[in-house]
């Protein structure tokens, strides 16, 4: 029997049930999740199964040979996958939001991104995000040379990097005319000077392979620069933020959903056992249900914002607020699930201990709560948000 299930993508002209497909893959790879968590090893089986099923090109429009999946369906698929293996879901979400950005720009702005989208399909590329290490200020140094730039940088939180093809990142060029300028580009993992540093030792989400990438003089041609902006300014990040974070937080809602299911399963076994008060158990389950409902409502709000609103400070503020509420509710859901189960949840005999650690990652993606509150307050008051 093969190590992972081989699930073929749907044939051309058919409609793929991406959520159902993610569930079947998740059920198969779930057996590896605890081992990868214990070993701090990458969820390779999950990535291979997703690639075989066409998930890495699922969002690419049919015009370019992709799976033509809807944004909402892929968010749902990531959520479902996370109920089985949260690390696979989160690492896949990091690739997916990088595909969602050019797809959105092609559909809404007519941006010339066909080349990248066709490459994702033809080469079955896995895109890697440099995460918070490339937030608004930018990081690393871009040295101008003939025909392009030499990049000197170290990028962290590169989830999925053991199987990555392109690192989507940025570096700062000290332009003699324009001053410091953040340059955005894609760096091939096979390029000279690209080195994977196996540094990832997280409290949770241990299987994501979120290692550091060292860039020692990596050459990026002039034509490879996809965007420019001033450090500390939002610019294209208004578009990025609006499409990325519903995808990322789908993984955390999935962690919460899986923890809820486990708690309810164990709670049903307590009924009639004579251990503790039935009313106390019922109230604890009611609190769990309230927390999970809040997570679902906030998550749905994130998706609706991404689907219906245009980039800009107002949308960014609303998305950042919904991101905080989704993360808080997902974390509370897992905590309430542990309260339902009791002391057993503190041990490794149930998946709840791992879920508790994994869901904490929801605290740390930008914007964290305090920066979000400042941004939302400034937008509400009609103040600028560019640094």
C-alpha positions as CSV (number, residue, x, y, z in Angstrom):
1,X,0.0,0.0,0.0
2,X,1.5,3.4,-0.9
3,X,2.4,5.8,1.9
4,X,-0.2,8.3,0.9
5,X,-3.4,8.2,-1.1
6,X,-3.1,9.0,-4.8
7,X,-6.0,11.3,-5.6
8,X,-6.2,12.5,-9.2
9,X,-7.6,15.9,-10.1
10,X,-10.9,16.1,-11.9
11,X,-10.8,15.7,-15.7
12,X,-11.3,18.8,-17.9
13,X,-14.9,19.9,-18.1
14,X,-15.9,18.5,-14.7
15,X,-16.4,20.4,-11.5
16,X,-14.1,19.5,-8.6
17,X,-15.5,19.2,-5.0
18,X,-12.4,20.8,-3.5
19,X,-13.7,20.6,0.1
20,X,-14.6,17.0,-0.2
21,X,-11.3,16.2,-1.9
22,X,-9.4,18.0,0.9
23,X,-11.4,15.9,3.5
24,X,-10.3,12.7,1.8
25,X,-6.7,13.7,1.6
26,X,-6.9,14.9,5.2
27,X,-8.2,11.7,6.5
28,X,-5.3,9.9,4.9
29,X,-2.5,12.1,6.0
30,X,-3.8,12.6,9.6
31,X,-1.9,9.5,10.6
32,X,1.3,11.3,10.0
33,X,0.5,14.5,11.9
34,X,1.5,13.5,15.4
35,X,4.9,12.1,14.2
36,X,5.8,15.3,12.3
37,X,4.8,17.3,15.4
38,X,7.0,15.2,17.6
39,X,10.0,15.2,15.2
40,X,9.7,18.9,14.0
41,X,9.7,17.4,10.5
42,X,8.0,18.7,7.4
43,X,4.6,17.3,6.3
44,X,5.9,16.0,3.1
45,X,3.2,13.4,2.6
46,X,0.5,16.1,2.8
47,X,2.2,18.3,0.3
48,X,2.7,15.4,-2.1
49,X,-0.9,14.4,-1.9
50,X,-2.1,17.9,-2.5
51,X,0.2,18.3,-5.5
52,X,-1.0,15.0,-7.0
53,X,-4.6,16.2,-6.5
54,X,-4.0,19.5,-8.3
55,X,-4.4,21.8,-5.3
56,X,-1.3,23.9,-5.9
57,X,-2.8,25.1,-9.2
58,X,-6.4,24.9,-8.0
59,X,-7.0,28.7,-7.9
60,X,-5.5,29.4,-11.3
61,X,-8.3,30.2,-13.8
62,X,-9.3,27.7,-16.4
63,X,-8.0,30.1,-19.1
64,X,-4.5,29.2,-18.0
65,X,-5.1,25.5,-17.4
66,X,-5.7,25.7,-13.7
67,X,-8.4,24.2,-11.5
68,X,-10.6,27.3,-11.6
69,X,-11.6,26.8,-8.0
70,X,-13.5,29.6,-6.3
71,X,-11.9,31.6,-3.5
72,X,-14.5,30.5,-1.1
73,X,-14.1,26.8,-2.0
74,X,-10.4,26.9,-1.4
75,X,-10.9,28.6,2.0
76,X,-13.3,25.8,2.9
77,X,-10.8,23.2,1.7
78,X,-8.1,24.6,3.8
79,X,-10.4,24.7,6.8
80,X,-11.4,21.0,6.3
81,X,-7.8,19.9,5.8
82,X,-6.8,21.6,9.1
83,X,-9.3,19.5,11.0
84,X,-7.0,16.6,10.1
85,X,-3.5,18.1,9.8
86,X,-3.1,21.7,10.7
87,X,0.5,22.0,9.6
88,X,-0.3,20.8,6.1
89,X,-3.2,23.2,5.9
90,X,-1.3,26.2,7.1
91,X,1.8,25.6,4.9
92,X,-0.5,25.1,1.9
93,X,-2.4,28.3,2.8
94,X,0.8,30.2,2.5
95,X,1.3,29.0,-1.1
96,X,-2.4,29.6,-1.9
97,X,-2.5,33.2,-0.8
98,X,0.4,33.9,-3.1
99,X,-1.6,32.5,-6.0
100,X,-4.7,34.3,-5.0
101,X,-3.0,37.7,-5.3
102,X,-2.1,37.5,-9.1
103,X,-5.5,35.9,-9.8
104,X,-7.3,38.8,-8.1
105,X,-5.1,41.3,-9.9
106,X,-5.8,39.6,-13.3
107,X,-9.6,39.5,-12.7
108,X,-10.0,43.0,-11.3
109,X,-7.1,45.1,-12.6
110,X,-6.1,43.3,-15.9
111,X,-2.6,43.0,-14.4
112,X,0.0,41.3,-16.7
113,X,0.4,38.2,-14.5
114,X,-0.4,35.5,-17.1
115,X,3.2,34.4,-17.2
116,X,3.3,33.5,-13.5
117,X,-0.1,31.8,-13.6
118,X,0.8,29.7,-16.6
119,X,4.1,28.7,-15.0
120,X,2.3,27.6,-11.8
121,X,0.2,25.2,-13.9
122,X,2.9,24.1,-16.4
123,X,5.6,23.5,-13.7
124,X,3.3,22.7,-10.8
125,X,5.1,25.3,-8.8
126,X,5.0,25.7,-5.0
127,X,5.3,29.3,-4.0
128,X,6.8,30.2,-0.6
129,X,6.0,33.3,1.4
130,X,8.7,35.1,3.5
131,X,5.9,36.0,5.9
132,X,6.4,38.7,8.5
133,X,10.1,39.1,7.6
134,X,8.9,41.0,4.5
135,X,6.2,43.1,6.1
136,X,5.7,46.8,5.5
137,X,9.3,48.0,6.3
138,X,10.9,45.4,4.1
139,X,14.1,43.6,4.9
140,X,17.4,42.7,3.3
141,X,19.5,44.6,0.8
142,X,19.2,44.9,-2.9
143,X,22.5,45.9,-4.5
144,X,22.2,47.3,-8.1
145,X,24.4,45.6,-10.6
146,X,24.4,45.4,-14.4
147,X,21.1,44.0,-15.6
148,X,19.5,43.6,-12.2
149,X,20.2,43.3,-8.5
150,X,22.1,41.2,-6.0
151,X,20.0,40.3,-3.0
152,X,21.6,39.9,0.5
153,X,19.0,38.8,3.1
154,X,17.8,36.3,5.5
155,X,14.0,35.5,5.3
156,X,12.2,33.7,8.1
157,X,8.9,31.9,8.5
158,X,9.2,30.4,5.0
159,X,6.4,27.8,5.5
160,X,6.6,24.9,3.0
161,X,10.2,25.7,2.1
162,X,11.5,22.1,2.0
163,X,9.4,21.7,-1.2
164,X,9.5,25.3,-2.4
165,X,10.2,26.4,-6.0
166,X,9.9,30.2,-5.8
167,X,10.4,32.5,-2.8
168,X,8.1,35.5,-3.1
169,X,9.8,38.2,-1.2
170,X,11.4,41.7,-1.2
171,X,14.5,43.7,-0.4
172,X,15.4,47.3,0.1
173,X,17.4,49.2,-2.6
174,X,19.0,52.5,-1.7
175,X,18.0,54.2,-4.9
176,X,20.2,57.3,-5.5
177,X,17.2,59.3,-6.9
178,X,14.1,57.9,-5.1
179,X,15.8,57.0,-1.8
180,X,15.1,53.7,0.0
181,X,12.8,51.6,-2.1
182,X,11.3,48.1,-1.4
183,X,11.6,45.9,-4.4
184,X,9.2,42.9,-4.7
185,X,10.3,39.8,-6.7
186,X,10.3,36.0,-6.9
187,X,13.6,34.2,-6.2
188,X,14.0,30.6,-7.5
189,X,15.1,28.2,-4.8
190,X,17.6,26.7,-7.3
191,X,19.3,30.1,-7.8
192,X,23.0,30.5,-6.8
193,X,23.2,31.9,-3.3
194,X,19.8,30.5,-2.1
195,X,20.3,28.4,1.0
196,X,17.7,26.7,3.2
197,X,18.6,26.9,6.9
198,X,16.6,24.4,8.9
199,X,15.8,26.6,11.9
200,X,12.1,25.9,12.5
201,X,11.5,24.8,16.1
202,X,8.0,26.2,16.9
203,X,5.8,25.8,19.9
204,X,3.1,24.6,17.5
205,X,2.6,24.1,13.7
206,X,5.8,22.2,13.9
207,X,5.4,20.4,10.6
208,X,5.1,23.5,8.4
209,X,8.8,23.6,7.6
210,X,8.9,27.3,8.3
211,X,12.6,27.6,8.0
212,X,14.9,30.5,7.3
213,X,16.1,31.2,3.8
214,X,19.5,32.8,3.4
215,X,20.1,34.9,0.2
216,X,23.7,35.5,-0.4
217,X,24.0,37.6,-3.5
218,X,21.1,36.0,-5.4
219,X,20.7,37.7,-8.8
220,X,17.3,39.1,-9.7
221,X,17.1,40.7,-13.2
222,X,15.5,44.0,-13.7
223,X,12.5,42.4,-15.4
224,X,12.0,40.2,-12.3
225,X,11.0,43.2,-10.2
226,X,7.2,43.0,-9.9
227,X,6.5,46.1,-7.7
228,X,8.2,49.0,-5.9
229,X,7.1,51.0,-2.9
230,X,8.5,53.1,-0.1
231,X,9.4,51.3,3.1
232,X,6.6,51.5,5.7
233,X,3.9,52.2,3.1
234,X,1.0,49.9,2.3
235,X,0.9,50.2,-1.5
236,X,0.2,46.7,-2.9
237,X,-0.2,45.4,0.6
238,X,-3.7,46.7,0.6
239,X,-4.5,44.1,-2.1
240,X,-2.3,41.4,-0.4
241,X,-4.0,41.9,2.9
242,X,-7.5,41.7,1.4
243,X,-6.9,38.3,-0.2
244,X,-4.3,36.6,2.0
245,X,-5.7,36.5,5.5
246,X,-9.1,34.7,5.0
247,X,-7.0,31.9,3.4
248,X,-4.5,31.8,6.2
249,X,-7.1,32.0,9.0
250,X,-9.1,29.2,7.4
251,X,-6.4,26.9,8.8
252,X,-7.0,28.2,12.4
253,X,-10.7,27.9,12.1
254,X,-10.1,24.3,11.0
255,X,-8.0,23.6,14.0
256,X,-10.8,25.0,16.2
257,X,-13.3,22.8,14.4
258,X,-11.2,19.7,14.9
259,X,-10.8,20.4,18.6
260,X,-14.5,21.0,18.9
261,X,-15.3,17.7,17.2
262,X,-12.9,15.8,19.5
263,X,-14.3,17.5,22.6
264,X,-17.9,16.6,21.7
265,X,-16.9,13.0,21.0
266,X,-15.3,12.7,24.4
267,X,-18.2,14.6,26.1
268,X,-20.7,12.1,24.8
269,X,-18.8,9.4,26.5
270,X,-19.1,11.3,29.8
271,X,-22.9,11.3,29.6
272,X,-24.3,8.8,32.1
273,X,-20.8,8.0,33.5
274,X,-21.6,9.4,36.9
275,X,-18.5,11.6,36.8
276,X,-19.3,15.2,37.6
277,X,-22.5,17.2,37.1
278,X,-24.4,16.8,33.8
279,X,-25.4,20.5,34.0
280,X,-21.8,21.6,34.4
281,X,-20.9,19.6,31.3
282,X,-23.8,21.0,29.3
283,X,-22.8,24.5,30.2
284,X,-19.2,23.9,29.2
285,X,-20.3,22.5,25.9
286,X,-22.6,25.5,25.4
287,X,-19.6,27.8,25.9
288,X,-17.7,25.8,23.4
289,X,-20.5,26.2,20.8
290,X,-20.6,29.9,21.4
291,X,-16.9,30.3,20.8
292,X,-16.9,28.3,17.7
293,X,-19.9,30.2,16.3
294,X,-18.0,33.4,16.8
295,X,-15.1,32.0,14.9
296,X,-17.3,30.9,12.0
297,X,-19.1,34.3,11.9
298,X,-15.8,36.2,11.9
299,X,-14.3,33.9,9.3
300,X,-17.3,34.3,7.0
301,X,-16.9,38.0,7.4
302,X,-13.3,37.8,6.2
303,X,-14.3,35.9,3.1
304,X,-17.1,38.3,2.3
305,X,-14.7,41.3,2.6
306,X,-12.3,39.6,0.2
307,X,-15.0,38.7,-2.3
308,X,-16.9,42.0,-2.4
309,X,-14.7,45.0,-1.3
310,X,-12.0,46.9,-3.1
311,X,-8.4,47.5,-1.8
312,X,-7.8,50.5,0.4
313,X,-7.4,51.6,4.0
314,X,-11.1,51.0,4.8
315,X,-11.0,47.4,3.6
316,X,-7.7,46.8,5.2
317,X,-9.1,48.0,8.5
318,X,-12.2,45.8,8.3
319,X,-10.1,42.8,7.3
320,X,-7.6,43.4,10.1
321,X,-10.5,43.6,12.6
322,X,-12.1,40.4,11.3
323,X,-8.7,38.7,11.4
324,X,-8.3,39.6,15.2
325,X,-11.8,38.4,16.0
326,X,-11.4,35.1,14.0
327,X,-8.1,34.4,15.7
328,X,-9.4,35.2,19.2
329,X,-12.5,33.0,18.7
330,X,-10.5,30.1,17.3
331,X,-8.1,30.2,20.3
332,X,-11.1,30.4,22.7
333,X,-12.8,27.5,20.9
334,X,-9.8,25.2,21.6
335,X,-9.6,26.4,25.2
336,X,-13.3,25.7,25.7
337,X,-12.8,22.3,24.1
338,X,-10.1,21.5,26.7
339,X,-12.4,22.7,29.5
340,X,-15.1,20.2,28.3
341,X,-12.7,17.3,28.3
342,X,-10.9,18.2,31.5
343,X,-7.5,17.0,32.6
344,X,-7.1,14.5,29.8
345,X,-6.8,17.4,27.4
346,X,-3.6,18.4,29.1
347,X,-2.0,15.1,28.0
348,X,-0.9,13.8,24.6
349,X,-3.5,11.1,24.7
350,X,-5.8,13.4,22.7
351,X,-5.2,15.7,19.8
352,X,-6.3,18.7,22.0
353,X,-2.8,19.3,23.4
354,X,-1.4,19.7,19.9
355,X,-4.4,21.8,18.8
356,X,-3.9,24.1,21.7
357,X,-0.3,24.7,20.6
358,X,-1.1,25.0,16.9
359,X,-3.9,27.5,17.3
360,X,-1.6,29.9,19.2
361,X,-0.1,30.8,15.8
362,X,-3.2,32.8,15.1
363,X,-1.8,35.5,17.4
364,X,1.3,36.3,15.4
365,X,0.4,36.9,11.8
366,X,0.1,40.6,10.9
367,X,-1.5,42.5,12.0
368,X,-1.3,41.3,15.6
369,X,-4.0,42.7,18.0
370,X,-2.2,45.9,19.2
371,X,-1.1,47.1,15.7
372,X,-4.5,46.2,14.4
373,X,-6.2,48.3,17.1
374,X,-4.0,51.3,16.3
375,X,-4.6,51.0,12.5
376,X,-8.4,50.5,13.0
377,X,-8.5,53.5,15.3
378,X,-6.6,55.7,12.9
379,X,-8.8,54.7,9.9
380,X,-12.0,55.4,12.0
381,X,-10.7,58.8,12.8
382,X,-9.8,59.6,9.2
383,X,-6.0,59.6,9.8
384,X,-3.3,58.2,7.5
385,X,-1.8,54.8,8.1
386,X,1.4,54.9,6.0
387,X,4.6,55.1,8.1
